[in-house]
Structure formats: structure tokens, C-alpha cells
């Protein structure tokens, strides 16, 4: 069975990072290693093409949110994402 292309990228970055296998470490050491190395193992961050500051209505009033468009792999296409950062009561 072929490996998913995104997972293949993770496996290749892990091999290049020359990290000890997580299963050979105790739980505390494995957690520390993961926290220290996760940036190396993460996929490249897409370029953000556009950001729009918005507000959404909710039961406690208006919440600030941002709508970002990352450039998709296909030329001229964008992938939109909406994120919120609402303060608690």
C-alpha cells in the first residue's frame, strides 16, 4: 500500500533530522524531543496571500476574527481559513 504523500514528507524529514527513534526513549525524553524538534518535522508553512480582519456576532456580542488566504499549490487558487481569538468571560 502506498504511503500518503504528506506522511511520506514527515518520514523523509524525520530521517534527515537524524533524531533517535521516539520508541527508544522514555516518555519524558520522547516528549521533550518532540517539543524541541517538531518545527523540523512540520511541513513547510504556506505563504499567506491575503488577510482580512472581520467580526462575527455571537451570544456575548461581536468577536474579532481573521480570514486568511494561503496560496494553494495550483496557480491562481487560494485556500481560505477563518480563525477567531475570542476573549473569555
DRENSE-969867 format. One record per residue: residue number from 1; residue in three letters; z negated, x negated, y negated of N, C-alpha, C, CB in turn. Coordinates in pm, whole numbers. Each point is the difference from the previous one (the first is absolute). Glycine has a CB too. Example, Ala and Ser with C-alpha at 12.3 -4.5 7.8 and 13.67 -1.06 7.14 Angstrom:
2
<site seq="1" type="ALA" n_w="-780" n_u="-1319" n_v="569" ca_w="0" ca_u="89" ca_v="-119" c_w="0" c_u="-90" c_v="-120" cb_w="-125" cb_u="189" cb_v="117"/>
<site seq="2" type="SER" n_w="197" n_u="-154" n_v="-222" ca_w="-6" ca_u="-82" ca_v="-119" c_w="-73" c_u="77" c_v="-109" cb_w="215" cb_u="-118" cb_v="63"/>
This chain:
89
<site seq="1" type="UNK" n_w="0" n_u="-85" n_v="117" ca_w="0" ca_u="85" ca_v="-117" c_w="0" c_u="-91" c_v="-124" cb_w="-124" cb_u="188" cb_v="125"/>
<site seq="2" type="UNK" n_w="211" n_u="-161" n_v="-222" ca_w="4" ca_u="-83" ca_v="-119" c_w="-123" c_u="23" c_v="-89" cb_w="250" cb_u="5" cb_v="9"/>
<site seq="3" type="UNK" n_w="-285" n_u="-108" n_v="-82" ca_w="-114" ca_u="8" ca_v="-92" c_w="49" c_u="57" c_v="-133" cb_w="-116" cb_u="-197" cb_v="113"/>
<site seq="4" type="UNK" n_w="34" n_u="285" n_v="-173" ca_w="32" ca_u="55" ca_v="-131" c_w="24" c_u="-114" c_v="-98" cb_w="-138" cb_u="207" cb_v="48"/>
<site seq="5" type="UNK" n_w="241" n_u="-198" n_v="-135" ca_w="31" ca_u="-109" ca_v="-93" c_w="-117" c_u="-39" c_v="-90" cb_w="234" cb_u="77" cb_v="5"/>
<site seq="6" type="UNK" n_w="-313" n_u="20" n_v="-52" ca_w="-115" ca_u="-34" ca_v="-84" c_w="-106" c_u="-76" c_v="80" cb_w="45" cb_u="203" cb_v="-141"/>
<site seq="7" type="UNK" n_w="-68" n_u="-161" n_v="265" ca_w="-97" ca_u="-70" ca_v="84" c_w="52" c_u="-139" c_v="34" cb_w="-80" cb_u="219" cb_v="96"/>
<site seq="8" type="UNK" n_w="211" n_u="-232" n_v="-76" ca_w="58" ca_u="-132" ca_v="26" c_w="-29" c_u="-94" c_v="-116" cb_w="181" cb_u="105" cb_v="140"/>
<site seq="9" type="UNK" n_w="-173" n_u="-53" n_v="-262" ca_w="-33" ca_u="-81" ca_v="-119" c_w="-144" c_u="-45" c_v="0" cb_w="173" cb_u="123" cb_v="-126"/>
<site seq="10" type="UNK" n_w="-265" n_u="-34" n_v="164" ca_w="-141" ca_u="-37" ca_v="9" c_w="-20" c_u="-110" c_v="104" cb_w="-67" cb_u="232" cb_v="-69"/>
<site seq="11" type="UNK" n_w="130" n_u="-217" n_v="184" ca_w="-13" ca_u="-100" ca_v="106" c_w="55" c_u="-136" c_v="-46" cb_w="19" cb_u="182" cb_v="173"/>
<site seq="12" type="UNK" n_w="92" n_u="-181" n_v="-243" ca_w="59" ca_u="-125" ca_v="-48" c_w="-88" c_u="-67" c_v="-106" cb_w="228" cb_u="92" cb_v="50"/>
<site seq="13" type="UNK" n_w="-284" n_u="-10" n_v="-143" ca_w="-89" ca_u="-57" ca_v="-101" c_w="-128" c_u="-54" c_v="63" cb_w="94" cb_u="159" cb_v="-170"/>
<site seq="14" type="UNK" n_w="-144" n_u="-91" n_v="272" ca_w="-120" ca_u="-48" ca_v="70" c_w="27" c_u="-134" c_v="66" cb_w="-73" cb_u="237" cb_v="38"/>
<site seq="15" type="UNK" n_w="187" n_u="-250" n_v="27" ca_w="34" ca_u="-125" ca_v="68" c_w="15" c_u="-115" c_v="-101" cb_w="115" cb_u="130" cb_v="182"/>
<site seq="16" type="UNK" n_w="-55" n_u="-102" n_v="-297" ca_w="19" ca_u="-103" ca_v="-102" c_w="-132" c_u="-41" c_v="-66" cb_w="228" cb_u="90" cb_v="-41"/>
<site seq="17" type="UNK" n_w="-325" n_u="1" n_v="37" ca_w="-128" ca_u="-28" ca_v="-66" c_w="-88" c_u="-94" c_v="80" cb_w="14" cb_u="224" cb_v="-106"/>
<site seq="18" type="UNK" n_w="16" n_u="-245" n_v="231" ca_w="-76" ca_u="-89" ca_v="89" c_w="-150" c_u="34" c_v="1" cb_w="169" cb_u="-180" cb_v="-44"/>
<site seq="19" type="UNK" n_w="-199" n_u="309" n_v="53" ca_w="-138" ca_u="46" ca_v="7" c_w="-43" c_u="8" c_v="146" cb_w="26" cb_u="130" cb_v="-216"/>
<site seq="20" type="UNK" n_w="-156" n_u="-149" n_v="243" ca_w="-44" ca_u="19" ca_v="138" c_w="11" c_u="147" c_v="38" cb_w="-157" cb_u="-196" cb_v="-19"/>
<site seq="21" type="UNK" n_w="188" n_u="227" n_v="143" ca_w="8" ca_u="141" ca_v="43" c_w="-133" c_u="72" c_v="-23" cb_w="173" cb_u="-63" cb_v="172"/>
<site seq="22" type="UNK" n_w="-168" n_u="182" n_v="-229" ca_w="-122" ca_u="74" ca_v="-30" c_w="-86" c_u="22" c_v="124" cb_w="121" cb_u="112" cb_v="-188"/>
<site seq="23" type="UNK" n_w="-57" n_u="-90" n_v="304" ca_w="-78" ca_u="29" ca_v="121" c_w="-79" c_u="-120" c_v="49" cb_w="172" cb_u="169" cb_v="61"/>
<site seq="24" type="UNK" n_w="-146" n_u="-288" n_v="-116" ca_w="-76" ca_u="-119" ca_v="43" c_w="-125" c_u="-20" c_v="-86" cb_w="213" cb_u="-104" cb_v="80"/>
<site seq="25" type="UNK" n_w="-231" n_u="186" n_v="-183" ca_w="-112" ca_u="-14" ca_v="-93" c_w="-104" c_u="108" c_v="23" cb_w="154" cb_u="-104" cb_v="-169"/>
<site seq="26" type="UNK" n_w="-279" n_u="76" n_v="126" ca_w="-99" ca_u="108" ca_v="5" c_w="33" c_u="98" c_v="-112" cb_w="-179" cb_u="-154" cb_v="98"/>
<site seq="27" type="UNK" n_w="119" n_u="272" n_v="-94" ca_w="36" ca_u="109" ca_v="-93" c_w="-15" c_u="-41" c_v="-146" cb_w="-70" cb_u="164" cb_v="174"/>
<site seq="28" type="UNK" n_w="-39" n_u="-229" n_v="-209" ca_w="-23" ca_u="-40" ca_v="-140" c_w="104" c_u="-99" c_v="-48" cb_w="-243" cb_u="38" cb_v="33"/>
<site seq="29" type="UNK" n_w="275" n_u="-137" n_v="50" ca_w="101" ca_u="-100" ca_v="-37" c_w="138" c_u="63" c_v="-11" cb_w="-136" cb_u="-178" cb_v="113"/>
<site seq="30" type="UNK" n_w="167" n_u="272" n_v="-23" ca_w="130" ca_u="67" ca_v="-4" c_w="13" c_u="82" c_v="-128" cb_w="6" cb_u="8" cb_v="252"/>
<site seq="31" type="UNK" n_w="-113" n_u="61" n_v="-293" ca_w="4" ca_u="78" ca_v="-124" c_w="22" c_u="-91" c_v="-121" cb_w="-152" cb_u="171" cb_v="104"/>
<site seq="32" type="UNK" n_w="78" n_u="-282" n_v="-109" ca_w="16" ca_u="-95" ca_v="-112" c_w="141" c_u="-55" c_v="-5" cb_w="-243" cb_u="-60" cb_v="17"/>
<site seq="33" type="UNK" n_w="296" n_u="21" n_v="100" ca_w="135" ca_u="-55" ca_v="5" c_w="102" c_u="103" c_v="-46" cb_w="-69" cb_u="-151" cb_v="189"/>
<site seq="34" type="UNK" n_w="53" n_u="276" n_v="-146" ca_w="92" ca_u="105" ca_v="-42" c_w="-4" c_u="18" c_v="-151" cb_w="-29" cb_u="114" cb_v="222"/>
<site seq="35" type="UNK" n_w="-93" n_u="-104" n_v="-280" ca_w="-13" ca_u="19" ca_v="-144" c_w="62" c_u="-116" c_v="-77" cb_w="-208" cb_u="132" cb_v="38"/>
<site seq="36" type="UNK" n_w="192" n_u="-254" n_v="13" ca_w="53" ca_u="-118" ca_v="-68" c_w="151" c_u="-15" c_v="17" cb_w="-220" cb_u="-110" cb_v="35"/>
<site seq="37" type="UNK" n_w="275" n_u="164" n_v="72" ca_w="142" ca_u="-24" ca_v="30" c_w="89" c_u="122" c_v="-14" cb_w="-76" cb_u="-176" cb_v="151"/>
<site seq="38" type="UNK" n_w="21" n_u="291" n_v="-183" ca_w="83" ca_u="121" ca_v="0" c_w="113" c_u="-6" c_v="-102" cb_w="-198" cb_u="126" cb_v="75"/>
<site seq="39" type="UNK" n_w="181" n_u="-198" n_v="-186" ca_w="111" ca_u="-12" ca_v="-96" c_w="117" c_u="-74" c_v="62" cb_w="-165" cb_u="1" cb_v="-190"/>
<site seq="40" type="UNK" n_w="137" n_u="-101" n_v="272" ca_w="106" ca_u="-76" ca_v="67" c_w="73" c_u="87" c_v="101" cb_w="-132" cb_u="-212" cb_v="-33"/>
<site seq="41" type="UNK" n_w="59" n_u="302" n_v="98" ca_w="58" ca_u="81" ca_v="106" c_w="68" c_u="127" c_v="-51" cb_w="-175" cb_u="-89" cb_v="150"/>
<site seq="42" type="UNK" n_w="151" n_u="124" n_v="-276" ca_w="58" ca_u="123" ca_v="-55" c_w="148" c_u="-17" c_v="-30" cb_w="-222" cb_u="58" cb_v="-97"/>
<site seq="43" type="UNK" n_w="296" n_u="51" n_v="102" ca_w="142" ca_u="-8" ca_v="-35" c_w="15" c_u="-25" c_v="-150" cb_w="60" cb_u="153" cb_v="191"/>
<site seq="44" type="UNK" n_w="56" n_u="-200" n_v="-233" ca_w="23" ca_u="-21" ca_v="-143" c_w="-16" c_u="131" c_v="-77" cb_w="156" cb_u="-190" cb_v="54"/>
<site seq="45" type="UNK" n_w="-214" n_u="182" n_v="-172" ca_w="-20" ca_u="118" ca_v="-83" c_w="132" c_u="32" c_v="-71" cb_w="-248" cb_u="-54" cb_v="-33"/>
<site seq="46" type="UNK" n_w="291" n_u="180" n_v="39" ca_w="128" ca_u="33" ca_v="-65" c_w="-12" c_u="-9" c_v="-153" cb_w="57" cb_u="151" cb_v="193"/>
<site seq="47" type="UNK" n_w="53" n_u="-181" n_v="-255" ca_w="5" ca_u="-6" ca_v="-146" c_w="-14" c_u="142" c_v="-55" cb_w="146" cb_u="-209" cb_v="5"/>
<site seq="48" type="UNK" n_w="-232" n_u="227" n_v="-105" ca_w="-17" ca_u="131" ca_v="-61" c_w="106" c_u="14" c_v="-108" cb_w="-250" cb_u="5" cb_v="49"/>
<site seq="49" type="UNK" n_w="330" n_u="97" n_v="-37" ca_w="109" ca_u="21" ca_v="-93" c_w="-38" c_u="83" c_v="-120" cb_w="151" cb_u="-20" cb_v="190"/>
<site seq="50" type="UNK" n_w="-250" n_u="109" n_v="-175" ca_w="-36" ca_u="92" ca_v="-108" c_w="-139" c_u="56" c_v="24" cb_w="243" cb_u="58" cb_v="-36"/>
<site seq="51" type="UNK" n_w="-319" n_u="-38" n_v="-71" ca_w="-133" ca_u="62" ca_v="8" c_w="-7" c_u="109" c_v="-106" cb_w="-108" cb_u="-215" cb_v="86"/>
<site seq="52" type="UNK" n_w="62" n_u="332" n_v="-46" ca_w="-19" ca_u="111" ca_v="-94" c_w="-146" c_u="43" c_v="7" cb_w="241" cb_u="77" cb_v="25"/>
<site seq="53" type="UNK" n_w="-309" n_u="-78" n_v="-140" ca_w="-138" ca_u="51" ca_v="-7" c_w="6" c_u="151" c_v="-14" cb_w="-85" cb_u="-217" cb_v="-104"/>
<site seq="54" type="UNK" n_w="12" n_u="286" n_v="192" ca_w="0" ca_u="146" ca_v="2" c_w="-143" c_u="51" c_v="3" cb_w="221" cb_u="1" cb_v="118"/>
<site seq="55" type="UNK" n_w="-237" n_u="130" n_v="-121" ca_w="-130" ca_u="64" ca_v="19" c_w="22" c_u="123" c_v="87" cb_w="-88" cb_u="-85" cb_v="-225"/>
<site seq="56" type="UNK" n_w="-7" n_u="110" n_v="313" ca_w="6" ca_u="116" ca_v="89" c_w="-121" c_u="88" c_v="-26" cb_w="127" cb_u="-132" cb_v="175"/>
<site seq="57" type="UNK" n_w="-108" n_u="261" n_v="-165" ca_w="-110" ca_u="95" ca_v="-19" c_w="-77" c_u="15" c_v="129" cb_w="129" cb_u="121" cb_v="-177"/>
<site seq="58" type="UNK" n_w="-260" n_u="-113" n_v="164" ca_w="-85" ca_u="20" ca_v="116" c_w="-117" c_u="90" c_v="-37" cb_w="66" cb_u="-224" cb_v="92"/>
<site seq="59" type="UNK" n_w="-154" n_u="255" n_v="3" ca_w="-111" ca_u="91" ca_v="-27" c_w="-96" c_u="-53" c_v="-106" cb_w="19" cb_u="78" cb_v="233"/>
<site seq="60" type="UNK" n_w="-26" n_u="-209" n_v="-252" ca_w="-90" ca_u="-58" ca_v="-100" c_w="76" c_u="-44" c_v="-126" cb_w="-151" cb_u="-75" cb_v="185"/>
<site seq="61" type="UNK" n_w="274" n_u="119" n_v="-199" ca_w="77" ca_u="-39" ca_v="-118" c_w="122" c_u="-82" c_v="37" cb_w="-208" cb_u="5" cb_v="-134"/>
<site seq="62" type="UNK" n_w="253" n_u="-85" n_v="40" ca_w="120" ca_u="-81" ca_v="23" c_w="-39" c_u="-137" c_v="55" cb_w="122" cb_u="122" cb_v="-186"/>
<site seq="63" type="UNK" n_w="-42" n_u="-171" n_v="280" ca_w="-20" ca_u="-129" ca_v="63" c_w="117" c_u="-93" c_v="-34" cb_w="-132" cb_u="108" cb_v="188"/>
<site seq="64" type="UNK" n_w="101" n_u="-230" n_v="-229" ca_w="111" ca_u="-94" ca_v="-25" c_w="62" c_u="-42" c_v="133" cb_w="-111" cb_u="-81" cb_v="-212"/>
<site seq="65" type="UNK" n_w="240" n_u="63" n_v="212" ca_w="68" ca_u="-52" ca_v="117" c_w="123" c_u="-77" c_v="-45" cb_w="-84" cb_u="193" cb_v="143"/>
<site seq="66" type="UNK" n_w="138" n_u="-272" n_v="-54" ca_w="119" ca_u="-79" ca_v="-31" c_w="105" c_u="28" c_v="106" cb_w="-138" cb_u="-179" cb_v="-113"/>
<site seq="67" type="UNK" n_w="260" n_u="187" n_v="70" ca_w="114" ca_u="16" ca_v="91" c_w="79" c_u="-129" c_v="-9" cb_w="10" cb_u="257" cb_v="-29"/>
<site seq="68" type="UNK" n_w="0" n_u="-328" n_v="140" ca_w="71" ca_u="-128" ca_v="0" c_w="124" c_u="10" c_v="87" cb_w="-216" cb_u="-124" cb_v="-37"/>
<site seq="69" type="UNK" n_w="319" n_u="54" n_v="-2" ca_w="124" ca_u="-5" ca_v="77" c_w="23" c_u="-145" c_v="41" cb_w="98" cb_u="201" cb_v="-123"/>
<site seq="70" type="UNK" n_w="-108" n_u="-227" n_v="251" ca_w="32" ca_u="-132" ca_v="52" c_w="147" c_u="0" c_v="38" cb_w="-237" cb_u="-38" cb_v="84"/>
<site seq="71" type="UNK" n_w="304" n_u="-72" n_v="-104" ca_w="141" ca_u="-7" ca_v="37" c_w="10" c_u="0" c_v="151" cb_w="58" cb_u="-126" cb_v="-211"/>
<site seq="72" type="UNK" n_w="19" n_u="216" n_v="262" ca_w="21" ca_u="10" ca_v="145" c_w="98" c_u="-109" c_v="44" cb_w="-45" cb_u="251" cb_v="-4"/>
<site seq="73" type="UNK" n_w="58" n_u="-269" n_v="134" ca_w="91" ca_u="-102" ca_v="52" c_w="146" c_u="31" c_v="-29" cb_w="-166" cb_u="-47" cb_v="177"/>
<site seq="74" type="UNK" n_w="199" n_u="173" n_v="-185" ca_w="139" ca_u="38" ca_v="-29" c_w="23" c_u="-12" c_v="-151" cb_w="8" cb_u="157" cb_v="201"/>
<site seq="75" type="UNK" n_w="98" n_u="-221" n_v="-245" ca_w="26" ca_u="-15" ca_v="-143" c_w="3" c_u="134" c_v="-73" cb_w="130" cb_u="-207" cb_v="51"/>
<site seq="76" type="UNK" n_w="-195" n_u="211" n_v="-166" ca_w="0" ca_u="120" ca_v="-82" c_w="-95" c_u="109" c_v="44" cb_w="230" cb_u="-54" cb_v="-48"/>
<site seq="77" type="UNK" n_w="-305" n_u="34" n_v="155" ca_w="-93" ca_u="103" ca_v="49" c_w="-141" c_u="-40" c_v="-35" cb_w="155" cb_u="60" cb_v="188"/>
<site seq="78" type="UNK" n_w="-239" n_u="40" n_v="-210" ca_w="-140" ca_u="-24" ca_v="-32" c_w="-88" c_u="75" c_v="98" cb_w="57" cb_u="-33" cb_v="-243"/>
<site seq="79" type="UNK" n_w="-175" n_u="-19" n_v="264" ca_w="-102" ca_u="64" ca_v="84" c_w="-116" c_u="35" c_v="-90" cb_w="70" cb_u="-129" cb_v="209"/>
<site seq="80" type="UNK" n_w="-93" n_u="258" n_v="-231" ca_w="-104" ca_u="44" ca_v="-94" c_w="-135" c_u="14" c_v="70" cb_w="174" cb_u="118" cb_v="-135"/>
<site seq="81" type="UNK" n_w="-280" n_u="-152" n_v="62" ca_w="-136" ca_u="13" ca_v="50" c_w="-88" c_u="49" c_v="-115" cb_w="36" cb_u="-184" cb_v="173"/>
<site seq="82" type="UNK" n_w="-126" n_u="276" n_v="-144" ca_w="-93" ca_u="49" ca_v="-102" c_w="-140" c_u="-40" c_v="42" cb_w="150" cb_u="196" cb_v="-61"/>
<site seq="83" type="UNK" n_w="-225" n_u="-258" n_v="-32" ca_w="-138" ca_u="-39" ca_v="29" c_w="-92" c_u="55" c_v="-108" cb_w="79" cb_u="-209" cb_v="119"/>
<site seq="84" type="UNK" n_w="-201" n_u="239" n_v="-80" ca_w="-97" ca_u="50" ca_v="-96" c_w="-122" c_u="-89" c_v="-1" cb_w="83" cb_u="235" cb_v="33"/>
<site seq="85" type="UNK" n_w="-151" n_u="-236" n_v="-143" ca_w="-126" ca_u="-73" ca_v="-14" c_w="-94" c_u="92" c_v="-74" cb_w="113" cb_u="-230" cb_v="-3"/>
<site seq="86" type="UNK" n_w="-169" n_u="327" n_v="75" ca_w="-88" ca_u="99" ca_v="-61" c_w="-143" c_u="-48" c_v="3" cb_w="156" cb_u="183" cb_v="68"/>
<site seq="87" type="UNK" n_w="-226" n_u="-164" n_v="-178" ca_w="-142" ca_u="-34" ca_v="-5" c_w="-81" c_u="109" c_v="67" cb_w="34" cb_u="-130" cb_v="-214"/>
<site seq="88" type="UNK" n_w="-138" n_u="90" n_v="281" ca_w="-87" ca_u="98" ca_v="67" c_w="-90" c_u="71" c_v="-97" cb_w="7" cb_u="-139" cb_v="204"/>
<site seq="89" type="UNK" n_w="-76" n_u="242" n_v="-157" ca_w="-89" ca_u="79" ca_v="-90" c_w="-119" c_u="-81" c_v="-45" cb_w="70" cb_u="207" cb_v="115"/>
